[in-house]
């Protein structure tokens, strides 16, 4: 069985709370088979800087029930060391969602490449800010030329 690329993201939220629209969007990505959640962990940092890692099953029922529709089980791929590393950058009195997900949309494309005896030589994620800056620079150059 082929797997798509795996991404690890960390989302932070002030005030130790999530908003429903973020969860709705995540569920939509899973239901559309764009991504598959591999692991997910919530990290709370209190006002004194204390860290608590909470698996979804340990959360309040309104949160754990919400995630139940994603049909995944936490598996420990996000480690205590990951939590500590993220915790150093997390502001006090905030929450982080640490999400490891497979890009399911890429599986068919990957299989097609492999069946054609192709191979991936380079894969790099370019931050959206870099794209926006490059486009702004190109627009500025175009304006100067015109």
BELZI-V365063 format. One line per field, one symbol per residue. ss: DSSP state (2 for helix, 1 for strand, 0 for the rest). burial: + if it has 9 or more other ideal C-beta (glycine too) atoms within 8 Angstrom, else -. A space follows every 50 residues. Layout:
# BELZI-V365063
ss->???
burial->???
This chain:
# BELZI-V365063
ss->00000111111111000002222222222220000111111111100000 11111222002222222200000000000222222222200001111111 1102222222222220000000000002222222222222222220
burial->---+-+---+-++--+-+---++--++-++----++++++++++++---- +-++++--+---++-++--+-+-+---+---+++-++--+-+++++++++ +++++++--++-++----------------+---------------
